[in-house]
Amino acid sequence: MNFNINKVAVLGSGVMGASIAAHIVGAGIPVCLLDIVPKELNEKEKAKGLTLKNPEVRNRFAKAGKDRVTNPKNKAIYDKELGEMIQIGNFSDHMDLLKECDWIIEVIVENLEIKKNFMKEINKYRKESTIVSTNTSGVSINKIVEEMPLEFRQHFLGTHFFNPPRYMHLFELIPGKDTLPGLVEFMSEFGTKRLGKGVVRAKDTPNFVANRIGTYAIVNAIQLMDKYGYSISKMDQLTGSIIARPKSATFRTLDMVGIDIFYHVAENFINNIGDEAEKTKFIVPEFVVNLINKGHLGNKTKKGFYKKIKTDQGKQKLVWDIEKEEYVPLSKEKIEAVEKAKKESNKLAAVVFGEEEENKFLWEVIKNVLLYSAEKVPQIADDYKEIDNAIMWGFNWKLGPFAIWDAIGFEKSVKRMKEEGEKIPSWIEERLKSKNNKFYDEDNFETPYIVISSSKNKVIKEKKNVALVDVGEGVACLQFKTKGNTITDEVMDMMHLAVEEVEKNYNGLIIGNQGKNFSAGANLMLVGKLATDKNWKALEDMVDKFQKANMALKYCKKPVVAAPYGMTLGGGAEITMHSQIATAHAETYMGLVEVGVGLVPAGGGIKESLIRSVENLGKATNGEMISHVKKAWENIATAKVSSSGFDAIKKGYLRKSDRMVMSKEYLIDEAKDTVLYLFENGFRPLQKKGVPVLGTSGKASLQYFVDFMLKGGFISKYDAYIANKVAHVITGGEVPAGINVAEEQILELEKEAFVSLCGEEKTLQRMEYMLRKGKPLRN
């Protein structure tokens, strides 16, 4: 059977339901968001003279959910305008809408009987073969539909999004015993490629995979904390990044999640498991329960394990003292075991095999999780990789349990476990006997998507921190490998070489990598050094080289496709803007942020912003042009960064013709497909043409806005000085309005402005502050 999803119904508009709807419309799929009808009027409705029959009242809950997720402050949706694809209604008046939907997601209260009855209601309206799923985090999938017809059960499964759906990568698929295998395959691919999720297939067991292992790991650590007599602050020093868990460690994580929610998940497991011995592993210590009873639930109540207070000296962070049952000032102690481990290349192995008491504590923390995870294969998931993926994607661990086992030494650690009298799962014993002593073999690691650094891909040209790689079918990929994927002299050299090689021997070029972010921009440390040394010639040469490299990309005789994602700033944005098309990840935070370090974009960013602002205006008046150019100027002068790939289009950093990709893993695949499509369909290289500019009269108009912002206190005097530099460049310099200038003319103005600012003391201060503090200085 072929499945297709063109419209979705989300039933339940609470925090999760509305957020799921917001994520789905981000994938370009319209959603019907329905909820219950209120039983009574609120005060605002009474004041308006409304009754319970008014649609405004009857759709109140769904509207509130939609309003919440489309509010940009909540960052639940890629772009507010996508909210137009969310249609609201209620369970009493609009269930007929389910007939139009291909996927119905139930996101109502976590109560088995209520869910069972609601499925019967859904079945009255759904068309045959419509997919139905529940977003439960722990209620049995099979029990929810045990009274439903076979055809319904065949098209039913669990689809567990993690909160918040936009940002959390994990998507657990939980088939029922009657779910069609073809549906599971379809939803797995749909979840991965269309929704951009990391899909894990779970069994229908309490708490499924991520919450089962993740909750156990947290409770286990807290129980051991009591055994060792450690404080909350010490625990967080020990159970964070040093053991490949999030920096937020144990208690800061629980404050973010909500202590009550964590407790509910643990209690759900205890209430749904028959094994009494296993229940004890999930018992949350009394001091945690006491905090919940006091209403100290974490960040949402502004106090949990930690809280902040205002003092005469500024904000102070407090931590809960378990013995005193009160908040005390937070202080960190220096832990020798951690300090020693940080100096080792294999920090994980060092921290669990050390001799200090803290090493023994961490050995127990890790050992227990490894054994518990191994015991649950294949009970909760068929493959140990599913457990690792679930805990990394759902709990933000850097390594999953089995990857940790590799890191600390599989054979060595099992030997120690046996010496301590631990029972080793039989499949682990068998694995060791077969000399299969690693869970992950990097040389033979298979993925369904392109991994640029895979040994299967031929390296065409390579330098220390940049490579040109053949990714198949005549497509080359230029991969940065510098720290932060910054644009260095070496990278610029390779950009030129890449264009030459591709024009001769390949069908096209991808500019992409697979690090944390696409690019943090220029090498600020080098710029700062040259500026401090007053080496103006070297600065001019560097800017000139980068400009020419970007122009080579833009006018390459073969297709050039950028694949930006994450932070795409400064020079990274300029490279993307000079590529002929972009396949951008939905989570792309793009901007020309140079003013934050006292500079202006000089790699063609101002030029490209100008071109994009006027290219579709036709025969526009000066007034119309100023309106569009002002927006581009303001983006640069105030260092605006897009909140998503969609917002990057609105801000003009990306074009409407650029592609938006939901899956980061498949970003290079999508870029490759785009290269091949362009090549195979008669690609024509761009031809140079003049750029219309506003000239001196346009610059005067922009300077008026600068004066307004300065007088209003929106910018500093030095911000105004830089903003005027940007205005000078983007209007074409000292030329009359309405003429066309060559791109190179704008580039020359960029270079002049950039180098001149490098000679300013306030710019040097901004660069030094950014390098030292990691944030802009507004001097």
C-alpha positions in Angstrom: 0.0 0.0 0.0 1.2 3.5 -0.8 0.9 6.1 1.9 0.9 9.9 1.4 0.5 12.7 3.9 -0.9 16.0 2.5 -2.9 17.2 5.5 -2.7 16.4 9.2 -5.1 16.7 12.1 -3.7 17.3 15.6 -6.3 16.6 18.3 -5.3 18.5 21.4 -3.9 22.0 21.4 -1.9 22.0 24.7 1.8 22.7 24.8 2.7 19.5 22.9 -0.2 19.4 20.5 0.1 23.0 19.3 3.9 22.7 19.0 3.6 19.5 16.9 1.2 21.4 14.6 3.7 24.2 14.4 6.5 21.8 13.4 4.4 20.1 10.8 3.4 23.3 9.0 7.1 24.1 8.9 7.4 21.0 6.7 4.9 22.6 4.4 1.9 20.4 5.4 -1.4 22.1 6.5 -2.8 21.1 9.9 -6.3 21.1 11.5 -5.8 21.8 15.2 -8.8 20.8 17.3 -9.6 20.8 21.1 -12.5 20.5 23.4 -15.3 23.1 23.8 -15.1 25.2 27.0 -17.8 24.5 29.6 -18.1 28.0 30.7 -17.2 31.6 29.7 -14.1 33.4 30.9 -14.2 37.0 32.0 -13.2 38.5 28.7 -15.9 36.6 26.9 -18.5 37.7 29.4 -17.4 41.3 28.9 -17.9 40.9 25.1 -21.4 39.6 25.7 -20.5 36.2 24.0 -22.3 32.9 24.7 -21.2 29.3 24.7 -22.6 29.1 21.2 -20.1 31.6 19.7 -17.4 30.1 17.5 -14.9 32.4 19.3 -15.7 30.7 22.6 -16.1 27.2 21.2 -12.6 27.4 19.5 -11.0 29.1 22.4 -8.5 26.4 23.4 -7.4 25.7 19.9 -7.0 29.4 19.2 -5.0 29.9 22.4 -2.7 27.0 21.3 -2.2 28.5 17.8 -1.6 32.0 19.2 1.0 30.6 21.7 3.1 28.8 19.1 2.9 31.6 16.4 4.2 34.1 18.9 7.8 34.7 17.8 8.9 35.0 21.5 8.1 31.3 22.1 10.3 30.2 19.1 7.9 27.2 18.5 7.5 27.9 14.7 10.0 28.7 12.0 8.1 31.7 10.9 4.9 33.3 12.2 3.4 33.4 8.7 3.4 29.6 8.6 0.7 29.8 11.2 -1.7 30.6 8.4 -1.6 26.9 7.5 -3.0 26.0 11.0 -6.8 25.7 10.9 -8.5 25.7 14.3 -11.7 24.1 15.5 -13.2 21.9 18.2 -14.1 18.3 18.8 -17.9 19.0 18.8 -18.2 21.0 15.6 -15.3 20.1 13.3 -14.6 16.4 13.5 -15.7 16.2 9.9 -12.4 17.8 9.0 -10.7 14.5 9.8 -12.2 13.1 6.5 -9.7 15.4 4.7 -6.7 14.3 6.7 -4.1 11.6 5.9 -2.6 11.5 9.4 -4.5 12.1 12.7 -2.4 12.7 15.8 -4.0 12.3 19.2 -2.4 14.5 21.8 -4.9 14.5 24.7 -4.6 13.7 28.4 -2.3 10.8 29.4 -5.2 8.5 30.5 -5.8 5.1 29.0 -9.6 5.0 29.2 -10.0 8.5 27.8 -7.7 7.7 24.9 -9.5 4.4 24.2 -12.9 6.2 24.1 -11.5 9.0 21.9 -10.2 6.4 19.3 -13.8 5.2 18.9 -14.8 8.8 18.2 -12.0 9.3 15.7 -13.1 6.2 13.9 -16.5 7.7 13.1 -14.9 10.3 10.9 -11.6 9.0 9.5 -11.5 7.7 6.0 -10.2 4.1 5.5 -6.4 3.8 5.5 -5.9 7.1 7.3 -2.9 6.9 9.6 -3.8 7.5 13.3 -1.2 7.9 16.0 -0.9 8.8 19.6 1.8 11.1 21.1 1.7 9.4 24.4 5.0 9.2 26.3 4.2 6.0 28.2 0.6 4.7 27.8 0.5 1.3 26.1 0.0 1.5 22.3 -1.7 -1.8 22.1 -4.1 -1.2 25.0 -5.2 2.1 23.5 -6.7 0.4 20.4 -7.4 -3.1 21.8 -11.2 -2.5 21.3 -10.8 -1.1 17.8 -11.4 -2.8 14.4 -8.4 -4.6 12.7 -8.2 -2.0 9.9 -7.9 0.8 12.5 -5.2 -1.1 14.4 -3.3 -1.8 11.2 -3.0 2.0 10.6 -2.3 2.9 14.2 1.0 3.5 16.0 2.7 5.6 18.5 4.6 8.7 17.3 6.3 10.3 20.3 7.7 13.8 19.7 10.0 15.2 22.3 9.4 18.7 23.7 10.0 21.2 22.1 9.2 19.5 18.8 11.0 22.2 16.7 14.3 21.6 18.5 14.3 18.1 19.9 15.6 15.7 17.3 14.1 12.5 18.6 11.0 11.0 17.1 10.0 7.6 18.6 7.9 5.3 16.4 6.1 2.6 18.4 4.2 0.1 16.2 1.4 -1.9 17.7 1.2 -5.7 17.2 -1.1 -5.2 14.2 0.5 -2.1 12.6 1.3 -2.7 8.9 5.1 -3.1 8.4 4.7 -0.9 5.3 3.3 1.9 7.4 6.2 1.7 9.8 8.6 2.0 6.9 6.7 4.9 5.5 6.5 6.8 8.8 10.2 6.2 9.4 11.2 7.8 6.1 8.6 10.5 6.5 9.8 11.4 10.0 13.4 11.5 8.9 13.2 13.3 5.6 10.0 15.3 5.7 10.0 16.2 9.4 13.8 16.3 9.8 13.7 14.0 12.9 16.0 11.3 14.2 13.7 8.2 14.1 14.0 5.5 16.7 11.8 2.4 16.6 10.7 1.4 20.0 8.8 -1.5 21.5 5.5 -1.0 23.3 7.0 -1.1 26.8 6.6 1.5 29.6 8.3 4.8 28.8 9.5 3.4 25.5 13.3 3.9 24.9 14.6 7.4 25.6 12.5 8.1 28.8 13.2 4.5 30.0 17.0 4.8 29.8 17.3 8.5 30.4 15.0 8.5 33.5 16.9 5.5 34.9 20.2 7.3 34.4 19.0 10.4 36.3 17.4 8.5 39.1 20.4 6.2 39.4 22.8 9.2 39.7 20.6 10.8 42.4 20.3 7.6 44.4 24.1 7.2 44.2 24.5 10.8 45.3 22.8 9.9 48.5 25.1 7.0 49.0 28.2 9.2 48.6 26.8 12.2 50.4 27.4 14.6 47.6 25.7 18.0 47.2 23.6 19.1 44.3 26.3 21.4 43.0 29.0 18.7 43.2 26.7 16.3 41.4 26.3 18.7 38.5 30.1 19.1 38.3 30.5 15.4 38.1 27.6 14.3 35.8 27.9 16.8 32.9 30.2 17.0 29.9 33.0 15.1 31.6 30.9 11.9 31.2 29.5 12.8 27.8 26.2 14.1 29.1 24.9 17.7 28.6 26.6 20.6 30.3 23.4 21.1 32.3 24.3 17.7 34.0 21.6 16.3 36.3 19.9 19.0 38.3 20.1 21.9 35.9 18.6 19.6 33.3 15.7 18.7 35.7 15.1 22.4 36.3 14.8 23.0 32.6 12.5 20.0 32.0 10.4 20.5 35.1 11.0 18.5 38.3 7.3 17.5 38.4 7.4 16.2 34.8 10.5 14.1 35.6 8.7 12.7 38.7 5.6 11.9 36.6 7.7 9.9 34.1 9.4 7.9 36.8 6.1 7.2 38.5 4.5 6.2 35.3 7.1 3.5 34.9 6.7 2.3 38.5 2.9 2.0 38.0 3.2 0.1 34.8 6.0 -2.5 35.5 5.5 -5.8 37.3 9.1 -6.4 38.4 9.4 -5.2 42.0 13.2 -5.1 41.9 13.2 -2.9 38.8 10.7 -0.5 40.4 13.2 0.3 43.1 15.6 1.6 40.4 13.1 4.4 39.6 12.2 5.5 43.1 12.9 9.3 43.2 14.5 10.3 46.6 12.4 12.1 49.1 14.2 15.4 48.9 13.1 15.7 45.2 9.5 15.0 46.2 9.7 17.6 49.0 10.7 20.2 46.5 7.7 19.4 44.3 5.4 19.6 47.3 6.8 23.1 48.0 6.0 24.2 44.4 9.7 24.4 43.5 9.4 22.9 40.1 12.4 24.3 38.2 12.7 27.2 35.7 9.0 27.5 35.1 8.5 28.5 38.8 11.8 30.3 38.9 13.1 28.0 41.6 13.9 24.4 41.7 17.3 22.9 42.5 18.7 26.3 41.7 17.3 29.8 41.8 18.5 33.3 41.1 18.1 36.4 43.3 18.9 40.1 42.8 21.3 41.6 45.3 23.2 44.9 45.6 26.1 43.2 43.8 23.9 42.0 41.0 22.3 38.6 40.3 23.3 35.7 42.6 22.7 32.0 41.9 21.6 29.9 44.8 21.4 26.1 45.2 19.1 23.9 47.3 20.9 22.6 50.4 19.4 19.1 51.1 20.3 19.0 54.7 19.3 22.6 55.6 16.2 22.5 53.3 16.9 26.0 52.1 18.7 27.8 49.3 22.4 28.7 49.9 24.9 30.6 47.7 26.3 28.4 44.9 30.0 27.7 45.1 32.0 25.2 43.1 34.8 23.2 44.5 37.8 22.0 42.5 37.5 18.3 41.9 40.9 16.7 41.4 39.4 13.6 39.6 37.8 15.9 37.0 40.8 18.1 36.6 43.1 15.1 36.0 40.7 13.6 33.5 40.4 16.8 31.5 44.2 16.6 30.8 43.8 13.1 29.2 43.0 12.4 25.5 40.4 9.8 26.6 38.6 11.8 29.4 35.9 9.2 29.9 38.3 6.3 30.5 40.4 8.5 32.8 37.4 9.6 34.9 36.1 6.1 35.5 39.4 4.3 36.1 41.0 6.8 38.5 41.7 6.2 42.1 39.8 9.1 43.8 36.4 8.6 45.5 34.8 10.7 42.7 36.2 8.3 40.1 34.5 5.4 41.9 31.3 7.3 42.1 31.4 8.0 38.3 32.3 4.3 37.6 29.1 3.3 39.4 27.1 5.9 37.6 28.3 4.7 34.2 28.5 1.0 35.0 24.9 0.9 36.1 23.6 2.6 33.0 25.6 0.4 30.7 24.3 -2.8 32.3 20.7 -1.6 32.5 20.8 -0.6 28.8 22.3 -3.9 27.8 19.6 -5.7 29.8 16.9 -4.0 27.8 18.0 -5.3 24.4 15.8 -6.5 22.7 13.1 -5.8 25.3 12.6 -2.1 24.5 14.4 -2.0 21.1 15.8 -4.6 18.8 19.1 -2.9 18.2 21.4 -1.3 20.7 22.0 1.6 18.2 18.4 2.6 18.8 19.1 3.0 22.5 22.2 5.1 21.8 20.3 7.3 19.2 17.3 7.7 21.6 19.5 8.9 24.5 21.6 11.2 22.3 18.6 12.7 20.4 16.2 12.8 23.3 18.4 13.7 26.2 21.3 15.5 24.4 24.0 13.1 25.5 27.2 13.4 23.4 27.5 9.6 23.4 25.0 6.9 24.0 25.6 4.0 26.5 27.1 1.6 24.0 29.3 4.3 22.4 30.5 5.1 26.0 31.3 1.4 26.4 33.6 1.7 23.4 35.2 4.8 24.8 36.1 3.4 28.2 37.1 0.0 26.8 34.6 -2.8 26.3 36.7 -5.7 27.5 38.4 -3.9 30.3 35.2 -2.6 31.8 33.3 -5.9 31.5 36.3 -7.6 33.3 36.0 -5.1 36.1 32.2 -5.6 36.3 32.7 -9.3 36.7 35.2 -8.8 39.4 32.7 -6.7 41.2 30.1 -9.5 41.0 27.8 -7.9 38.4 25.6 -10.1 36.2 26.6 -9.6 32.5 23.8 -10.0 29.9 24.3 -13.1 27.8 24.4 -11.2 24.4 27.3 -9.1 25.8 29.1 -12.3 26.9 28.6 -13.8 23.4 29.8 -10.6 21.8 33.1 -10.8 23.7 33.6 -14.5 23.0 33.3 -13.8 19.3 36.1 -11.2 19.6 33.6 -8.5 18.6 35.0 -6.0 21.1 33.6 -2.7 19.7 30.0 -1.6 19.2 30.9 0.8 16.5 33.6 0.3 13.8 34.3 3.6 12.2 35.8 2.0 9.1 32.6 0.1 8.4 30.0 2.5 9.8 27.0 2.6 7.4 24.6 5.5 7.1 21.7 6.0 4.6 22.9 9.6 3.9 26.2 11.1 2.7 29.0 11.5 5.2 31.6 13.7 3.6 34.5 12.4 5.6 33.6 8.7 4.8 36.5 6.6 3.5 34.3 5.7 0.5 34.6 9.3 -0.8 37.7 10.1 -2.8 39.6 13.2 -1.6 40.4 15.3 -4.7 42.5 18.0 -3.0 43.3 18.5 0.6 45.0 20.9 2.9 45.2 20.8 6.7 41.8 22.3 7.5 39.9 22.1 4.2 39.2 19.5 1.6 37.7 19.0 -1.8 35.9 15.7 -1.8 34.2 13.6 -4.5 30.8 12.7 -3.2 29.7 10.7 -6.3 28.0 11.2 -9.6 30.4 13.9 -10.7 29.7 16.2 -7.7 32.5 17.6 -5.6 32.1 19.0 -2.0 34.2 21.8 -0.5 34.4 21.0 3.2 35.8 23.4 5.8 37.4 21.8 8.8 38.8 24.8 10.7 37.8 25.7 14.2 34.2 27.0 14.0 34.5 26.4 10.2 36.0 29.9 10.0 37.2 31.3 6.6 41.0 31.2 6.6 43.6 32.0 4.0 43.8 28.2 3.4 40.0 28.0 2.8 40.1 30.9 0.3 42.9 29.2 -1.7 40.9 26.0 -1.8 37.8 27.9 -3.0 39.7 29.0 -6.0 41.1 25.5 -6.6 37.7 24.0 -6.2 36.2 26.2 -8.9 39.0 25.4 -11.3 38.8 21.6 -10.7 35.0 21.5 -11.0 34.9 23.6 -14.2 37.3 21.1 -15.8 36.3 17.7 -14.4 33.0 17.8 -12.4 29.2 18.4 -12.9 29.0 20.8 -10.0 30.2 21.9 -6.5 28.6 21.8 -3.0 29.9 24.1 -0.3 29.1 22.2 2.8 30.3 20.5 6.0 28.9 18.4 8.8 30.2 20.2 12.0 28.2 22.0 14.6 27.7 25.1 12.5 28.2 26.0 8.9 30.6 28.8 9.5 31.3 31.4 12.2 32.8 33.7 9.5 36.2 35.3 9.2 39.2 34.4 11.3 38.8 37.3 13.7 42.0 36.6 15.5 44.0 37.0 12.3 42.1 40.2 11.4 42.7 41.6 14.9 46.5 40.9 14.8 46.9 42.5 11.3 44.9 45.5 12.5 46.9 45.8 15.7 50.1 45.6 13.7 48.7 48.2 11.2 49.5 45.8 8.4 47.1 47.5 6.0 48.6 45.9 2.9 48.0 42.4 4.3 44.5 43.3 5.3 43.7 44.6 1.8 45.2 41.5 0.2 43.1 39.2 2.5 39.9 41.1 1.7 40.7 41.1 -2.0 41.4 37.4 -2.0 38.1 36.6 -0.3 36.1 38.8 -2.7 37.7 37.1 -5.7 37.0 33.6 -4.2 33.4 34.5 -3.7 33.1 36.0 -7.2 34.6 32.7 -8.6 31.8 30.8 -6.9 29.2 33.1 -8.3 30.3 33.0 -11.9 31.5 29.3 -11.9 30.7 27.6 -15.2 29.2 24.7 -13.3 26.4 24.8 -10.6 27.5 25.8 -7.1 25.2 25.0 -4.3 25.7 26.0 -0.6 24.3 23.9 2.2 24.1 26.2 5.2 22.8 25.2 8.6 23.1 26.5 12.2 25.3 29.6 12.6 26.0 30.9 9.1 27.6 34.3 10.0 29.7 36.9 8.4 32.0 35.3 5.8 29.9 32.1 6.0 26.8 34.1 5.0 28.8 35.8 2.2 29.9 32.4 0.7 26.3 31.2 0.8 25.0 34.4 -0.8 27.6 34.0 -3.7 26.6 30.4 -4.4 24.1 30.1 -7.2 21.5 28.4 -5.0 21.3 27.2 -1.5 19.8 24.1 0.1 19.4 25.5 3.6 18.5 23.6 6.8 15.4 25.0 8.4 17.5 25.8 11.5 19.8 28.3 9.7 20.8 31.4 11.7 22.2 33.6 9.1 23.5 37.2 9.2 26.1 39.7 8.3 27.2 40.5 11.9 30.5 42.4 11.3 29.3 45.6 12.9 29.4 43.7 16.2 33.2 43.7 16.0 33.4 47.3 14.6 33.7 46.2 10.9 31.5 46.0 7.8 31.0 43.0 5.6 33.8 42.9 3.0 33.5 39.6 1.1 30.7 40.9 -1.0 27.9 40.7 1.6 26.9 44.3 1.2 27.0 44.0 -2.6 24.8 40.9 -2.6 22.4 42.4 -0.1 22.0 45.4 -2.5 21.5 43.2 -5.5 18.8 41.1 -3.8 17.0 44.1 -2.5 16.6 45.7 -6.0 16.8 42.7 -8.5 13.0 42.2 -8.8 11.9 45.9 -8.7 11.8 46.6 -12.5 11.6 50.3 -13.3 11.1 51.4 -9.7 11.2 55.0 -8.5 14.0 56.2 -6.2 11.5 56.2 -3.3 10.6 52.6 -3.9 14.3 51.6 -4.2 15.1 53.4 -0.9 12.5 51.4 0.9 14.0 48.1 -0.3 17.6 49.1 0.1 16.9 50.5 3.6 15.8 47.0 4.7 19.1 45.5 3.5 21.1 48.3 5.0 19.3 48.0 8.4 20.0 44.2 8.5 23.7 44.9 8.1 23.9 48.0 10.3 22.1 46.3 13.2 23.7 42.9 12.7 20.3 41.1 12.3 20.5 37.3 12.4 17.7 35.1 11.0 15.8 33.0 13.5 15.4 30.2 11.0 16.0 29.4 7.3 12.5 30.8 6.6 13.4 34.0 8.3 16.6 34.2 6.3 14.5 34.4 3.2 12.4 37.2 4.7 15.6 39.1 5.6 17.0 38.7 2.1 20.0 36.5 3.0 18.4 33.6 1.1 16.2 33.9 -2.0 12.7 32.5 -2.3 14.1 30.1 -5.0 16.5 28.6 -2.4 15.4 25.2 -1.0 14.5 24.6 2.6 15.5 21.2 4.0 14.1 19.8 7.3 16.7 17.0 7.8 20.2 18.1 8.7 21.5 14.6 8.1 20.3 14.7 4.5 21.4 18.2 3.8 24.4 17.2 1.6 22.2 14.7 -0.2 19.7 17.4 -1.0 22.5 19.8 -2.2 23.9 17.0 -4.4 20.5 16.4 -5.9 20.1 20.1 -6.6 23.6 20.2 -8.3 22.6 17.3 -10.5 19.2 18.7 -11.4 20.8 22.0 -12.4 23.5 20.3 -14.4 21.1 17.9 -16.2 18.6 20.6 -17.1 20.8 23.0 -19.1 22.5 25.0 -16.4 23.6 28.5 -17.6 26.3 30.3 -15.7 25.5 33.8 -14.5 26.5 36.8 -16.6 27.8 40.0 -15.1 25.6 43.0 -15.2 25.5 46.4 -13.6 23.9 47.1 -10.2 21.6 50.1 -9.9 22.5 52.3 -6.9 20.9 55.2 -5.1 24.1 57.3 -5.0 24.6 60.4 -2.7 20.9 61.3 -2.4 20.1 57.7 -1.3 23.0 57.9 1.2 21.5 61.1 2.7 18.2 59.3 3.2 19.9 56.5 5.1 21.9 58.9 7.1 18.7 60.5 8.3 17.7 57.1 9.7 21.1 56.8 11.4 20.5 60.2 13.1 17.1 59.1 14.2 18.4 55.9 15.7 21.2 57.7 17.4 19.0 60.4 18.9 16.5 57.8 20.1 19.3 56.0 21.9 18.9 52.8 19.8 22.6 52.9 18.8 25.9 54.3 20.1 27.9 57.0 18.3 30.3 54.4 17.0 27.4 52.2 15.8 26.2 55.3 13.9 29.7 55.8 12.5 29.8 52.2 11.1 26.1 52.4 9.9 27.1 55.4 7.8 30.0 53.5 6.4 27.5 50.7 5.4 25.2 53.4 3.9 28.1 54.8 1.8 28.9 51.3 0.4 25.3 50.1 -0.3 24.4 53.3 -2.1 27.4 53.1 -4.4 29.6 55.8 -3.0 30.0 59.3 -4.4 27.9 58.8 -7.5 24.6 60.3 -8.8 21.4 58.4 -8.1 20.0 56.0 -10.8 23.2 54.9 -12.4 24.4 51.3 -12.7 27.8 50.4 -11.3 29.9 47.2 -11.7 30.0 44.7 -8.8 33.7 45.3 -8.5 33.0 49.0 -7.7 30.9 48.0 -4.7 33.5 45.5 -3.6 36.2 48.2 -3.7 34.0 50.3 -1.4 33.6 47.4 0.9 37.3 46.9 1.1 38.0 50.6 1.7 35.5 50.7 4.6 36.7 47.5 6.1 40.4 48.5 6.2 39.7 52.0 7.4 37.7 50.7 10.3 40.6 48.4 11.2 42.5 51.5 12.0 39.9 52.7 14.6 40.6 52.2 18.3 37.0 51.4 19.0 37.0 48.6 16.4 40.2 47.1 18.0 38.4 47.2 21.4 35.4 45.4 19.9 37.5 42.7 18.3 39.5 42.1 21.4 36.3 42.0 23.5 34.6 39.5 21.2 37.7 37.2 21.2 37.9 37.4 25.0 34.2 37.3 26.0 32.5 35.8 23.0 29.9 38.6 22.7 29.8 42.0 21.1 30.8 45.2 22.8 28.7 48.3 22.2 31.3 51.0 22.8 
